[in-house]
Amino acid sequence: MSNTIRILAGANMDIDLATPADAIGWKQDQCPWNLAESTNEHRCAVKNFSICPFFCGVEYMDKLLCCYPNENPYAAREK
C-alpha cells in the first residue's frame, strides 16, 4: 500500500476543492477523487457535517493534504 500524500493548492480554508474553477479567484487543484470518478460531488470538508476519508490535514499556506486513493488511517479510527 502506498502512503503517498498529495499536496493540493487552493484550500483557502473553505476546504472545498470542488468549486468550479471559474467561480474562484485563486488557483485551486482538483480533487483527485472527483477526477477519478468524473464528478464534482466530493468535498474535503463540509463545516459541521463531514470530513472526507482521504483528508489528511492542511499545510501552510492554503495547501490541503490528501491521501487519495488510500483512506487516512487515523481518520478510520474515529469511525
Long-range contacts (C-beta under 8 A, 24 or more apart in sequence): 1-70, 2-70, 3-67, 3-70, 4-67, 4-70, 5-56, 5-65, 5-66, 5-67, 6-32, 6-65, 6-66, 6-67, 6-68, 7-59, 7-63, 7-64, 7-65, 7-66, 8-32, 8-63, 8-64, 8-65, 8-66, 9-62, 9-63, 9-64, 10-62, 10-64, 11-44, 11-58, 11-62, 11-63, 11-64, 12-62, 13-58, 13-62, 15-43, 15-44, 15-45, 15-55, 15-58, 15-64, 16-43, 16-44, 16-45, 17-43, 17-44, 17-64, 18-42, 18-43, 18-44, 26-62, 29-64, 31-66, 31-68, 32-66, 32-68, 32-69, 33-68, 33-69, 36-68, 36-69, 51-75
